[in-house]
Amino acid sequence: MIYLDNAATTKVSKEAMEAMMPFLQGQYGNPSSIYGFSDTCRKEMDNVRQTIADGIGAKKSAIFFTSGGTEADNWALKAAMEMGKAAGKCHMITTQIEHHAILHTCQWLEKQGFEVTYLPVDEGGMVKLDALEKAIRPDTMLISVMAANNEIGTIQPLKEIGEISKKHGILFHTDAVQAFGHIPISVDDCHISMLSASAHKFHGPKGVGFLYVREGCRIPPMIQGGGQERGQRSGTENVAGIVGMGKAAEMAFCRMQERIEKEQGLREYLIERILLEIPYSRLNGARGQRLPNNANFSFQFVDGAALVLLLDMNGICASSGSACSASSKGTSHVLRAIGLPDEIGRGALRLTLSEETTKEEIDTVVEVLKRCVGMLRGQSAAYRDMVCRRRRK
Ligand SMILES: *Cc1c(COP(=O)(O)O)cnc(C)c1O
């Protein structure tokens, strides 16, 4: 099997798995218990908080463990707007290309009476800063812009967005689920008030993540209960998951630059070969400003879902659009936002690499892809018409 769907989820690293094992076995104490047996759990969770905080230049006390990216996103938006309501600020700004964890939370907020502006993006998938500034109103409470897009990998200008937020005294949340552990982020440099991340996107286990909340920004809790996470996120902690996330974060940060270069090199090789060897193909998303492991293509006259199934029959895991929208037909909301017409957008294929991806795997994928795209085009009436028309000319 060749796994090129690392934006959907990643393999748990051996190191993360080994770090978790004791907490699934002998170290089963409840971290809230006061006897010595639970000390190890508490201490280990404390270390993870420090590792993660160090990774984004934050204070340890600003990290709150959650059940993953979706929970962190929900919490950040709902809590900020709850505070906004109390202050008479019922408007927030986000983008058209956010993950559904943000977009569907925004729709829910709209049903509760809040107002949301969904910023458009340019053809490369970048937020336009002048449009952002124009969208700001006296009652704007929150700006939420993702750090990097999960479909086309575009990295947003966080620093500039943070500066605008700061200038206007508006909270700035970023969904960094695709970015954390993959590219450097500093919450101070970018004036980030809240940041979401998820372990399973950086070789940690599923069902665990965190929300960074800047000191002094006392957001209300989303889950009430026994008062864990300093009263901000109740529920007995997922100790093994948290420890696995900590190990994965440690590994992600200690070899980040090396990994970025390796993934980027292979990714560029993949892009060059595909654009050169497969006609009527295009790269979606800005070529420069993108996650090192992301490539997103459109193949005209091809249905993305059919292509993914054909690749699967050849032992290749890939995705059309995102994992979450894989079952919905048509062009994804992200590809629509960058202006792709449906006949091109529906032929999208996302290939996301990992550090373990090899050149041999990329070569295999390109060869299989050429065959599969050719096969699907052979069945496309539109493609045959186009070829005939060109021959007649
Ligand atoms: C995966 C993802 C999420 C959801 O995170 P989960 O931990 O799977 O809930 C949110 N935002 C983005 C950008 C993602 O890629």
The ligand as an SDF file (V2000), in Angstrom:
LIG
                    3D

 15 15  0  0  0  0  0  0  0  0999 V2000
   -8.6000   17.3140   10.6030 C   0  0  0  0  0  0  0  0  0  0  0  0
   -8.9540   18.7440   10.7350 C   0  0  0  0  0  0  0  0  0  0  0  0
   -9.8440   19.1870   11.7310 C   0  0  0  0  0  0  0  0  0  0  0  0
  -10.5470   18.2240   12.6490 C   0  0  0  0  0  0  0  0  0  0  0  0
   -9.6860   17.6610   13.6040 O   0  0  0  0  0  0  0  0  0  0  0  0
  -10.1300   16.3080   14.3460 P   0  0  0  0  0  0  0  0  0  0  0  0
   -9.0720   16.1010   15.3690 O   0  0  0  0  0  0  0  0  0  0  0  0
  -10.1390   15.2430   13.3050 O   0  0  0  0  0  0  0  0  0  0  0  0
  -11.4530   16.5610   14.9540 O   0  0  0  0  0  0  0  0  0  0  0  0
  -10.0910   20.5370   11.8210 C   0  0  0  0  0  0  0  0  0  0  0  0
   -9.5040   21.4200   11.0050 N   0  0  0  0  0  0  0  0  0  0  0  0
   -8.6440   21.0400   10.0420 C   0  0  0  0  0  0  0  0  0  0  0  0
   -7.9970   22.0750    9.1860 C   0  0  0  0  0  0  0  0  0  0  0  0
   -8.3330   19.6910    9.8710 C   0  0  0  0  0  0  0  0  0  0  0  0
   -7.5080   19.3270    8.9080 O   0  0  0  0  0  0  0  0  0  0  0  0
  1  2  1  0
  2  3  1  0
  2 14  2  0
  3  4  1  0
  3 10  2  0
  4  5  1  0
  5  6  1  0
  6  7  2  0
  6  8  1  0
  6  9  1  0
 10 11  1  0
 11 12  2  0
 12 13  1  0
 12 14  1  0
 14 15  1  0
M  END
$$$$
